[in-house]
Amino acid sequence: MKAIIADNLTKMFGHLVAVDHISFEVEEGEVFGFLGANGAGKTSTIMMLATALNPSSGTATVCGYDIIRERNKVRESIGIVFEALSLDINLTARENLDFHAILYHLPKKVKNERISQALNLVGLKDRQNILVKYYSGGMQRRLEIARGMLNSPKVLFLDEPTLGLDVQTRRLLWDYAKRLNKESGTTILLNTHYVEEADYLCDRIAILERGKITVVDTPKALKSSLGSSVLSIRFPQGALADKFAGLLNGMSWVKKIHQHDAQLELSVGNEGMKIPEVVRLARKHGFVISSIGEHKPSLEDVFLHYVGKKLQDEEHE
């Protein structure tokens, strides 16, 4: 059985189409990621799957249960970590988990076992009696993950779980998520705009842009789809970059060109080193190149290839 099946799932807010007829499937035990900028439709998708929002059209099942007709069964099967902090900071970690367990009507013995297991999983058992307001941001996120695991969910939704955390804490949380997936077999659906996070955690990634899925595949396959390398060529002026892009358009080894001001990013095929050929072409036609470099395709390059802009560009807007 598939952990999640979505068929033409759509969400509209007035005339705004937040999620636009998306279809996808998530296997049991898989870590599946939605990668996209703010406003791409990631949170709206998770909120529909978690039964917090009704879809405008389309259907979906989670653990075999319909998100409209069997919403209580869905809720019994899932855990969720929201983007915004939702802990009571004036309670201790254990008190937060205890209150949440009561909401799930867990028997006392089961409740205590689950709380201890969850605190152990995220490394907070020795700090369980400290008020949450004295926790660091990373500790609070770990506690939220522990809370999301109390009902032993088959599917865990993580909505931007490391937003605003430092790099070291973010990596620590990634390792907790991997451990959780491996040890309990929990299916994870991750929303993120961090390419490193998606690359490190996910078995498969769907790039979401303006409510639509542009591509779905494994991180390795997505990067391989760009060819052997990416060339970055910078010119003194944007106009020169635009003219040089016109010359490169006819080259069989150029898979795609993206221009950002005075810089060109070329997705290059598998024909070997192309820097000398680019330099010869520039000299032949009188172009001055400020700098040129080559690197293996990254997930950031994949996003640029399919969406047409870098994540931080849209995020800044």
C-alpha positions in Angstrom: 0.0 0.0 0.0 1.2 3.5 -0.8 1.7 5.8 2.2 0.3 8.8 0.2 -1.6 9.1 -3.0 -2.6 12.5 -4.4 -4.7 12.8 -7.6 -5.2 16.3 -9.1 -5.1 17.8 -5.6 -6.0 21.5 -5.8 -6.4 24.4 -3.3 -7.7 27.8 -4.1 -7.9 30.9 -1.9 -10.3 33.1 -3.7 -8.8 33.6 -7.2 -5.3 32.5 -6.0 -4.4 29.0 -7.0 -2.1 27.8 -4.2 -1.9 24.2 -5.3 -2.6 23.4 -8.9 -3.8 19.9 -9.8 -0.8 18.0 -8.4 -0.6 14.2 -8.5 2.1 12.1 -6.8 2.6 9.0 -4.7 4.8 8.3 -1.7 6.0 4.8 -0.8 5.8 3.3 2.7 9.0 4.1 4.5 10.1 6.7 2.0 11.5 10.2 2.7 9.8 12.3 0.1 10.5 16.0 -0.2 8.8 19.1 -1.6 11.5 21.6 -2.6 10.3 25.1 -3.4 10.5 28.8 -2.4 8.1 30.5 -0.1 4.6 30.6 -1.7 5.2 27.6 -3.9 2.3 25.7 -2.3 4.3 23.3 0.0 2.5 24.1 3.3 -1.0 24.1 1.7 -0.3 20.7 0.3 0.7 19.3 3.7 -2.2 21.0 5.4 -4.6 19.3 3.0 -3.0 15.9 3.5 -3.1 16.4 7.3 -6.9 17.2 7.0 -6.4 20.8 8.3 -7.5 22.2 4.9 -10.2 20.9 2.6 -9.0 20.6 -1.1 -10.9 22.7 -3.6 -10.9 19.7 -5.9 -9.0 16.5 -6.4 -8.5 13.6 -4.0 -5.9 12.1 -1.7 -5.4 9.2 0.6 -3.0 8.9 3.5 -2.3 5.3 4.8 -5.2 4.2 2.6 -7.7 6.7 4.2 -9.5 9.4 2.3 -8.6 12.9 3.6 -12.2 14.0 3.4 -14.3 11.0 4.2 -12.0 9.4 6.8 -10.2 12.4 8.3 -10.2 10.9 11.8 -8.5 7.8 10.6 -5.9 10.0 8.8 -5.3 12.0 12.0 -4.8 8.8 14.0 -2.1 7.7 11.4 0.0 10.9 11.2 2.3 13.2 13.1 3.1 16.8 12.1 5.8 19.4 12.9 4.6 22.8 11.9 6.8 25.6 10.5 5.8 27.9 13.4 6.7 26.9 17.0 3.6 25.4 18.7 5.0 24.3 22.1 3.9 25.7 25.4 7.1 27.4 26.6 5.9 27.7 30.2 5.7 23.9 30.5 8.6 21.4 30.7 9.4 19.1 27.8 7.8 16.2 29.6 4.7 18.2 30.5 4.3 19.3 26.8 4.5 15.6 25.7 2.2 14.5 28.5 -0.5 17.0 27.5 -0.2 15.9 23.9 -0.5 12.3 24.8 -3.7 13.0 26.7 -5.2 14.5 23.6 -4.5 11.1 21.8 -6.2 9.3 24.7 -3.1 7.1 25.3 -3.4 4.8 28.4 -1.1 5.9 31.2 1.4 3.0 30.8 1.6 3.4 27.1 1.8 7.2 27.5 4.8 7.0 29.8 6.6 4.5 27.6 6.0 6.6 24.4 7.2 9.8 26.1 10.4 8.1 27.3 11.0 6.6 23.9 10.4 9.9 22.1 12.7 11.9 24.5 15.4 9.3 24.0 15.0 9.4 20.3 15.7 13.2 20.1 18.3 13.2 22.9 16.3 15.3 25.4 15.6 12.8 28.2 18.2 14.3 30.5 16.6 17.8 30.0 12.9 16.7 30.2 12.1 18.6 33.4 13.5 22.0 32.1 11.0 24.7 31.0 10.9 24.9 27.3 11.4 28.7 27.3 15.0 27.9 28.4 15.6 25.6 25.4 17.6 26.6 22.4 15.8 26.8 19.0 17.3 23.4 18.0 16.1 21.7 21.3 12.6 23.1 20.7 12.5 21.6 17.2 13.7 18.3 18.5 11.0 18.4 21.1 8.4 19.1 18.5 9.6 16.1 16.5 9.3 14.0 19.7 5.8 15.2 20.2 4.9 14.3 16.6 6.1 10.8 17.2 3.9 10.1 20.4 1.1 8.4 18.5 3.6 6.2 16.6 2.5 7.7 13.3 2.9 5.9 10.0 3.5 9.2 8.3 5.3 12.2 9.7 4.9 15.6 8.0 7.8 18.1 8.5 7.0 21.6 7.4 10.3 23.6 7.2 11.5 21.9 10.4 14.9 23.6 10.4 13.9 27.1 9.4 16.0 29.7 11.2 18.4 27.3 12.8 22.2 27.5 12.6 24.0 25.0 10.2 25.2 22.8 13.0 21.8 22.4 14.7 20.2 21.9 11.3 22.5 19.0 10.5 21.8 17.5 13.9 18.1 17.5 13.2 18.7 15.9 9.8 20.5 13.0 11.5 17.5 12.6 13.9 15.1 12.5 11.0 17.2 9.9 9.2 17.4 7.8 12.4 13.7 8.1 12.9 13.0 6.9 9.4 15.5 4.0 9.6 14.6 2.7 13.1 10.8 3.1 13.0 10.2 2.8 9.3 8.2 6.1 9.5 7.3 7.6 6.1 8.4 11.3 6.1 7.0 14.0 3.9 9.4 17.0 4.1 8.7 20.6 3.0 11.9 22.7 2.6 13.5 25.5 0.7 17.0 24.3 1.7 18.5 22.4 -1.2 21.1 20.8 1.1 18.4 19.5 3.4 16.4 18.0 0.5 19.6 16.4 -1.0 20.7 14.9 2.3 17.4 13.6 3.6 15.2 12.7 0.7 14.8 9.4 -1.3 12.9 11.4 -3.9 12.2 15.1 -4.4 9.4 17.0 -6.1 10.2 20.5 -7.2 7.2 22.7 -6.6 6.8 26.0 -8.3 3.6 28.2 -8.2 1.5 25.3 -7.1 2.7 22.9 -9.8 5.1 20.0 -9.6 7.7 20.5 -12.3 9.7 17.3 -11.8 10.0 14.3 -9.5 13.0 12.0 -9.1 15.8 10.9 -6.8 18.4 13.6 -6.0 21.0 11.6 -8.0 18.8 11.3 -11.1 17.8 15.0 -11.0 21.5 16.1 -10.9 22.4 13.6 -13.6 19.7 15.0 -15.8 21.8 18.2 -16.3 24.7 16.3 -17.8 28.3 16.0 -16.7 28.9 19.6 -15.5 27.7 23.2 -15.2 29.8 26.1 -16.5 29.5 29.5 -14.8 30.7 32.4 -17.1 30.8 36.0 -16.0 31.1 39.0 -18.3 31.8 42.6 -17.6 28.3 43.6 -18.7 24.9 42.0 -18.9 24.6 42.9 -22.6 27.7 40.9 -23.4 26.3 37.9 -21.6 23.1 38.2 -23.6 24.9 38.2 -26.9 27.2 35.4 -26.0 24.2 33.3 -25.0 23.0 33.7 -28.6 26.2 32.2 -29.9 25.9 29.2 -27.5 22.3 28.5 -28.4 23.4 26.6 -31.5 25.9 24.3 -29.7 24.8 20.7 -29.4 26.6 20.2 -26.1 24.7 23.0 -24.4 21.6 21.5 -22.7 20.3 24.7 -21.2 21.4 28.3 -20.6 20.3 30.5 -17.8 21.3 34.2 -17.6 21.4 36.2 -14.4 22.6 39.7 -15.1 26.1 39.4 -16.4 26.5 35.7 -15.6 25.6 32.6 -17.7 25.0 29.2 -16.2 25.3 26.4 -18.8 24.2 22.8 -18.3 26.7 20.9 -20.3 26.4 17.4 -21.9 28.7 14.5 -21.4 31.2 15.3 -24.2 34.0 16.3 -21.9 35.7 19.5 -20.8 34.2 22.5 -22.5 36.0 25.5 -20.9 38.7 25.6 -23.7 36.0 25.6 -26.3 34.1 28.4 -24.6 37.3 30.5 -24.3 38.1 29.9 -28.0 34.6 30.9 -29.0 34.8 34.1 -26.9 38.2 35.1 -28.5 37.0 34.4 -32.0 34.1 36.8 -31.6 35.8 39.4 -29.5 34.2 38.7 -26.1 35.9 39.4 -22.8 35.2 36.9 -20.1 35.7 38.1 -16.5 35.7 34.6 -15.0 34.8 31.1 -15.9 34.4 28.0 -13.7 33.1 24.4 -13.9 31.4 22.2 -11.2 29.4 19.1 -10.9 25.6 19.7 -11.1 24.1 20.4 -7.7 20.4 20.4 -6.6 20.6 24.2 -6.7 21.5 23.9 -10.4 18.6 21.5 -10.9 16.2 24.0 -9.4 17.6 26.7 -11.6 17.2 24.5 -14.6 13.6 23.6 -14.1 12.3 26.8 -12.4 14.4 29.4 -14.1 15.6 31.2 -11.0 17.6 30.4 -7.9 15.7 29.7 -4.6 17.2 32.7 -2.9 16.1 35.0 -5.7 12.5 34.2 -5.3 12.8 34.1 -1.5 14.2 37.6 -1.6 11.3 38.8 -3.6 
